[in-house]
Amino acid sequence: MNILICGGAGYIGSHMVKMLAGQGHQVVVFDNLSTGHKEAVAGGVELVMGDLLRPGDLAALFSRHHFDAVMHFSAKSLVGESVMNPALYYANNVIGTINLLDAMRNHGVSRFIFSSSASIFGNPLQERINESHPQAPINPYGKTKLMVEHILRDYHAAYGLRSVSLRYFNAAGADPGGEIGESHQPETHLLPNILYSLLTGQKELKVFGREYNTPDGTCVRDYIHINDLCDAHLLALSFLEKNDGAHGFNLGNGNGFSVLEMIHSAEQVTGRKIAFTSAPPRSGDPATLVADSTLAVRQLVWQPKYTKIDDIIATAWHWHQNQRF
Ligand SMILES: NC(=O)c1ccc[n+]([C@@H]2O[C@H](COP(=O)([O-])OP(=O)(O)OC[C@H]3O[C@@H](n4cnc5c(N)ncnc54)[C@H](O)[C@@H]3O)[C@@H](O)[C@H]2O)c1
């Protein structure tokens, strides 16, 4: 298939590009490199520099290429920044997505996979979050993701656009081949920060909040390996061949790990002691966020392969050790 990967120079998108190219698909990446890295794009894959906020960039892209489907990973995705600067988030994540969908419409492309997020649900009302959980995001970032999901339903009803929104919980780990991995600037994710603190000793690792209502008092999250997420995208594409509609699936491992458990596992994997300090809880951080992915397992026939947290951490460690910081 000919597939457009928006945001294919970013963390998750670059892993998707590598997987698709490895399977013989024709892939084009569109990215403004605001948070992505051009060296993360697999060799031989065309990288088109452009911005979703410039419809002319999209018109030029779609008139030069024919696409069977689009996977949309581009977004601003820092919760704190979205609270401080919501205009940036509503513009980039919502208007940017509308521009993309309209370019697709103008060129007759009708298959769309969207990177949504657990943040559309807000504070969890049950231990494991399934698709029926109320959708009540508590920050502008989560609201942008939910708005796009609503737009996708309307675009299906009016224009017949088929879509799957995949709500990732915590993406983690790296390409098992060690070629690409997770590198955000600034980095707010726990695992890269653990490994970065170990490798450089420069940035103190902070544990935000020790008195949550969890077994050890620290936040519990559901970590899903990046390649398991990418597998779900491939399955979602096949699903759209047979199923009309605008669909949403939650993607996680269904197991929660606390911050202290993650640190402990990283110590096991790396064989090193990890120093950390305690810091006040961050506002808007729920105690526990764990997915119920039963629907994706059933309907997409998806089965995560990385079920052990140590294995996920080992792939990240493999990549991180070869980086220059
Ligand atoms: N990383 C996670 O754990 C996680 C969890 C839930 C959802 N998500 C979502 O998954 C997607 C990918 O996340 P990631 O961690 O890979 O992020 P990332 O920042 O590494 O990648 C996003 C990519 O999109 C590009 N981009 C952003 N705005 C653009 C624009 N206007 N025009 C063109 N390109 C643009 C960036 O340059 C970057 O390469 C995002 O939509 C994010 O909200 C991520």
The ligand as a MOL file (V3000), in Angstrom:
LIG
                    3D

  0  0  0     0  0            999 V3000
M  V30 BEGIN CTAB
M  V30 COUNTS 44 48 0 0 0
M  V30 BEGIN ATOM
M  V30 1 N 4.3130 8.8780 23.4530 0
M  V30 2 C 3.2290 8.4530 24.0970 0
M  V30 3 O 3.3120 7.7470 25.1290 0
M  V30 4 C 1.8480 8.8130 23.5750 0
M  V30 5 C 0.7170 8.4350 24.3370 0
M  V30 6 C -0.5570 8.7480 23.8380 0
M  V30 7 C -0.6970 9.3960 22.6170 0
M  V30 8 N 0.4180 9.7750 21.9240 0 CHG=1
M  V30 9 C 0.2370 10.4740 20.6300 0
M  V30 10 O 0.9840 9.7650 19.6520 0
M  V30 11 C 1.4800 10.6620 18.6640 0
M  V30 12 C 2.9740 10.4840 18.5050 0
M  V30 13 O 3.6060 10.7250 19.7590 0
M  V30 14 P 5.2030 10.7850 19.8640 0
M  V30 15 O 5.5490 10.4970 21.2780 0
M  V30 16 O 5.7830 9.9970 18.7870 0 CHG=-1
M  V30 17 O 5.4290 12.3510 19.5940 0
M  V30 18 P 6.6430 13.0760 18.8400 0
M  V30 19 O 6.6160 14.4950 19.3110 0
M  V30 20 O 7.8990 12.3070 18.9920 0
M  V30 21 O 6.1800 13.0130 17.3030 0
M  V30 22 C 5.2690 13.9300 16.7090 0
M  V30 23 C 5.8000 14.2700 15.3220 0
M  V30 24 O 4.8730 15.1550 14.6690 0
M  V30 25 C 5.5930 16.2420 14.0720 0
M  V30 26 N 4.6670 17.3950 14.0220 0
M  V30 27 C 4.0680 18.0150 15.0580 0
M  V30 28 N 3.3030 19.0330 14.6130 0
M  V30 29 C 3.3870 19.0370 13.2620 0
M  V30 30 C 2.8380 19.8540 12.2460 0
M  V30 31 N 2.0360 20.8960 12.5160 0
M  V30 32 N 3.1570 19.5870 10.9530 0
M  V30 33 C 3.9850 18.5530 10.6420 0
M  V30 34 N 4.5430 17.7540 11.5780 0
M  V30 35 C 4.2570 17.9920 12.8770 0
M  V30 36 C 6.7960 16.4400 14.9810 0
M  V30 37 O 7.8790 17.1160 14.3670 0
M  V30 38 C 7.1450 14.9990 15.3550 0
M  V30 39 O 8.0390 14.4170 14.4240 0
M  V30 40 C 1.0600 12.0580 19.1150 0
M  V30 41 O -0.1350 12.3870 18.4360 0
M  V30 42 C 0.7800 11.8820 20.5920 0
M  V30 43 O -0.1630 12.8110 21.0540 0
M  V30 44 C 1.6860 9.5020 22.3750 0
M  V30 END ATOM
M  V30 BEGIN BOND
M  V30 1 1 1 2
M  V30 2 2 2 3
M  V30 3 1 2 4
M  V30 4 1 4 5
M  V30 5 2 4 44
M  V30 6 2 5 6
M  V30 7 1 6 7
M  V30 8 2 7 8
M  V30 9 1 8 9
M  V30 10 1 8 44
M  V30 11 1 9 10
M  V30 12 1 9 42
M  V30 13 1 10 11
M  V30 14 1 11 12
M  V30 15 1 11 40
M  V30 16 1 12 13
M  V30 17 1 13 14
M  V30 18 2 14 15
M  V30 19 1 14 16
M  V30 20 1 14 17
M  V30 21 1 17 18
M  V30 22 2 18 19
M  V30 23 1 18 20
M  V30 24 1 18 21
M  V30 25 1 21 22
M  V30 26 1 22 23
M  V30 27 1 23 24
M  V30 28 1 23 38
M  V30 29 1 24 25
M  V30 30 1 25 26
M  V30 31 1 25 36
M  V30 32 1 26 27
M  V30 33 1 26 35
M  V30 34 2 27 28
M  V30 35 1 28 29
M  V30 36 1 29 30
M  V30 37 2 29 35
M  V30 38 1 30 31
M  V30 39 2 30 32
M  V30 40 1 32 33
M  V30 41 2 33 34
M  V30 42 1 34 35
M  V30 43 1 36 37
M  V30 44 1 36 38
M  V30 45 1 38 39
M  V30 46 1 40 41
M  V30 47 1 40 42
M  V30 48 1 42 43
M  V30 END BOND
M  V30 END CTAB
M  END
